[in-house]
């Protein structure tokens, strides 16, 4: 009897504590997920080390030395060895992270804004406008993403800006499609009608009811694209279409070090390992984010 | 709203027709609906699925998709023609003068906002008061719809509440700006039986307290009997019978109403098979030229299929759309 009497209050207490908003709930769920937290920590470390590269780096990233070429890991003054021109690997990896992260994040952000906007507009207004936007997007969809990226940056010429433009164009179609699908779904829900029934206009509905419901899924999907973007950007640099030497970028470093793979395999593999680490952390973190954001469960 | 005289109807609908363009042709969802509704009156729309009940409600609020639907007729709300005023004015009317409770509260509440936020948002939109004040009003409303520990529920998301509680929250949302007319689209269909009654009693009580007119859509005759002042029976987009709840349910004049009543479970029926109305509702893209109910009607004859029967007013406020309704003594069943 006592046990049943206690139950209701013990059930109610956590619910009362639930009152804080949506994002604090998402945060608490993330804290309970060790894999996601680990990945976020690694990502934070990578981002910080890229931001503070000029403080952290022990040497000048462009200073070459013919005598100290291809030193192994653990050489005094060069903890991660040197590359084929005798430049300090640790320094170049830190600086390279800047470029790689910029190439990973910027195109996705651009595409998130452009693709998301196109998709939401297409999904909300429907009809001919939807047809026009989505069929144009479908044309871009027809190309494999790597091929499209290579073709666009090949046409625009090499360079950081052009590579970012090319990658943006690659990521617009999938994001637009996701946004359109989710918007169409949400638009058909009763609460949009209910909002209209309580006197909300089109703009209010898009801003207040559509965006928050649509942004979650788009955002999570976009975060998983960051790793793809880093890899594609590295691929472009590897092919000589992205960042130009002597700039440090992980993909480019992988390219220039590939002849040294028989001489110093461990040094040559470092940029690749960092690309792998960053992208797998991005993917796992975005998975964890998706789970945490489904508070409706 | 003191500018209106007491005798003028709150809502006056005349010759309302709605048709939708579909791939199979034009579907005539509503084929001429006329009625007046007084302030503080409860009208129940009764009929089976697809008879045009929900479409009527949405047409009253001008909520139907304008591109795909053709709407004719006149809807006067407080003397304002709903289909003549600009969209801006309509947005003002929606929620404030006329508001709606939906069938499935889980879908009709936005999942990303708390209940309190959604109610406050509507109040702010219509009255332009501070959000904190609006939240206080939201709390009053939640108490008014008898949500237990309302203060805590204010901060609850729709998915954290039970179905009955959600519907109460939905009602609170609909009442947030004291509408003169509340439309309720099968508000109890998605709820389980014990909660249904509570919600109906609540609606009835609030209706009396706030002196609000209610149009309640249902296919449950029990609900109609319990709550309505007047009952309108709809079939194929028309009112086939209209009268006080007592008149319609005790002495049905239209064979369709009689059929509906006969196919409902009521007391002392154990051991008897329920009577069903034979056939199916007519195809709205291809309505019969005569009485839409004639193909299913046990009393149909040549008169019925020749031309659609006109309204027969048996006494003021009592209408049946049936050729046989002329002779009240020989009422069917």
Interface residues (C-beta under 8 A of the other chain):
Chain A: X15 X16 X18 X19 X22 X127 X189 X190 X191 X193 X194 X195 X196 X197 X198 X199 X200 X201 X204 X208 X209 X212 X213 X295 X296
Chain B: X61 X63 X67 X87 X88 X91 X92 X93 X94 X95 X96 X99 X100 X102 X103 X104 X107 X108 X109 X110 X111 X112 X113 X121 X122 X125 X126 X152 X155 X156 X157 X159 X160 X170 X173 X174 X176
